[in-house]
Amino acid sequence: MTSPEMRKRELSRLVVKLRTIADLSPTAEQALLALPLRLKVFEENADIVSQGDEPSECALVVDGFACRYKVLGEGQRQIMSFHSSGDIPDLQSLHLRVMDHSLLALTPATIAFLPHGPLLALTREHPDIAAAFWRDTLIDAAVFREWLAGVGRRSARQRIAHLICELYTRMRAVGLTDGSSFELPVTQAELGDALGLSSVHVNRVMQELRRDDLIVSRGRHIAIGEWERLQAAGDFDPEYLHLREQRAA
């Protein structure tokens, strides 16, 4: 069992995330902080939820980095999104019984599992929470559309620059950046699985971005060189993330 203090600390990450996209009343925030949860730590490359599961809980990322993915018939993997602290990547399981994709811990990750029953009750009792969850799923769909446009029409350089811009913007909104730098704990193979590129191609483009002083990367840490030039290189416009203005600035 988690103590009330620990539960409040872990759930505060969800409140911070929802504040970036919606207005929540103080009463609604307190109700979110009182949700029951079950904490579990996952090792790197462990499935949190698997395709075909019928979950009775939603997974809140407390610490670590996760991704949603599908494996095709010939064993090829497509990563469909990346997730960090405050995200609930499987929120759709509240209303869709069977998982049609998997959720993976890309790094060691702490996950808070939130039971469906109390979550659904919360959405009935607090319309602003229901609206925030609905807005979160709509933004999720907007991100999918942007990724689809990128894989279909952007060059490899644009895809990688765009993804770096997106992750930096999202993580900055919830306080997970340090000035112009942030942690991107994914391998070049994982970037390739997300962007439809080979590891060799990803490596070549990352070298180009470093050579052009658009980024500085050391291991899993990336610093933005010149933000405006990186945005231009990635054809990046943050409008599709629909962040509240004061957070997206």
N, C-alpha and C positions, 0 to 999 in steps of 0.2 A: 504494500500500500504506500502511496505517496502522501507526504504530509501536505497540509493546506498551503504552507509556504512554498514548497517545491512545486506543487501544482500551479500555483499562481505565477511563479517564475517561468515555468515552461510555457504556460498559456499566454503569457504577456507577449511572446513572440508572434502569436497569431493576431493579437490585438494591434500590435505595431504594423503588421502587414496590412490588415484590413483598413487601418487609418490612412494608408497611402492611396486607397482607391474609393473610399466611401466615408460617409458621416455616421458615426455611432454615438448614441446617447451614453452618458455615464452609467445609466442603469443597464444598458445592453452590454457595455464593457465589463461591468461587474458580473453579469450573468455568464459571459464567456469565460471569465477567470475562475468561475465556480464549477466548470464542467468536470465530470469525472474523467480520468484518463489512466492508461496503462503504459508505462515506459518500457522500452526495449532497445537494447544496443545491438546494432548489426555490424558484422565485419564487412570489409571492403569486398565489393562484387557479390554481395548476398542479395537475393530477392527479398523485398519487403512485402510485396503482394505480387502474385503470379497470375498470368493470363489464365482464365478459366475458374479462378477462385470466386466464391460468393461471400464477400466479406460482410461482417456485421459491425465493422468499425472503420473510421477514416484515419488516415495516417498523416499526422502533422510532423513535418521535419523540424526538430528542435536544434540539432547540431549536425554538421556534415553536409554532404552534397549528394544529390540523388538524380536519377533520370527516369523518364518513361521510355519504354522501348517495345518493339515487336520483333520477333524472329520469323523470317519468311521460310518458305518450304525448303529451300536449299541451304538453310542455316545462316543466311545473311541477316545481320542485325541492323535495324533502323532506329536510332535514338530520335525521339519526337519532342523532347523538352528537357531542360535542366532545372533543378530545384534546390533551393537553399533554405535557411532558417525562416520559419514563418509560413511556408507554403503547405497547402494540403493538396497534393497532386491527384488524389483519388476522391475528391469531393463528389464526383459524379456517382460514386457508389451508393450515395444516399438514395438515389432514385433508379439506378441501373443495377440490376441484380448481379449480373455476371461481369467480371473484369474482362475487357476485350484487349488488354495489353498488360504489360508487367511494369512494376516499379522496382528499381534497383538502387542499392546504396553504392555509389561510385567510390566513396571513401568510408572509413568507419563512421557510422551515423547513429545518433540517438533519435528515436521515433516515439512520439506520444500517440497512442491509439485512442481515438475518441469514439465511444459507442454511438451507433446510429440513433438509438431511441432518444437519449437526451439531446442530441443535436437536432433531431426533427422537432422535438418539443420546444426547443429554444427558438426555432424559426417560426413556430406558430405563436409563441408568446411575445416575440420581439420582431415586428415587421422590418425594423432597420437591419437586424442581423440577416433575415431572409433576403433582403435587398442586397446586402453586402456580398453574401454567398452567390447570389444570382449574378451580380456584377463581376465577381471573380471568375465565374465560369464563362461569361461572355468575353472577358478579356483573354481568358485561356484560348477561346476560339479565334480571337483576333491574332494572337501570337501564332497559332497554327497556320492561319492564312498567310501571315508574313513569311513564315518559314517555307511554306509551299511555293510562294512567289519567288523566294530566294533560290531554292533548289532548282526551280524550273527555269529561271531567267537570269539570275545574277552570275557573274564570273566567280571563280574560286576566291580571288582576292576580295571581292565585294562580300561574299558569304562570310568569310572569316572575320573581316573588319566589322561587318554588321552584327555578328554574334557577340563579339567582344564589346561593342557599344551597348547592345541590349543587356547583357549580363551586368556590365558596369552600372548602367542606369537603374536596373532593378535592385541590385544589391546596395547601391548608394541610397536609394529611397528608404531602405530599412536599416541603414546604419552599419552595413557590412563592408564598407570601403574605408581606406585610410588615405584621405586626400584624393589623389588621382590614381591610386593603386588599389588592387583587390586580388584576392586569391581565386585562381581558376584551376581547381584540382582535377583536371581531366587530361588524359593522354592524347597524343596526336591521333592515335587510332580511334579514340572515342569522338574526337572532333570530326574525324572523317565519317564515322557512322552517323553523326548528326547532320552533316552537310553534304553527304553523297560524294565524298572525295577519298582518294587513297591517302595513306599515311605519308607517302613520299610527296604528294602534292601539297598536303597540309604543311609539311616541314618546309617546303620551298617557299610557300606564301608567307609563313611566319618569319622566315629569314628576310624576305622582301620588306615586310612591315617594320622589322627591326632596323634594316639598312636605311629605310626612308624616315627613320626617327619617329614613326607613328606609335610604336610601343617599345617598352623595355621589358623583357621577360627573363626571370631568373627562376628556374624550376617551375613551381606552381604559382608564382607570383607575377602579376602583370601590372606594369605602370603605363598609364596613358602618356604618350609624348605630346602630341598636339591634338587636342580634342576635336577642333573644327575640321582639321584635315582628316582625322580618322573617320569622323561622321561622313565627310564627303567621299572618302574611299569606300565606305560601306553602304552608301546610299541610304543612310540611317536617319529616319524621322521618328522620334519617340511617341508620336501621337497615338499609335496603335496600342501602346501600353496603358493609355488612359489613366495615368497617375494624376492625383490631385496636384494642382498647379504649384503649391508651395513645396511639395515634395519633389516634383520633377525638375525644378529649376536647376 
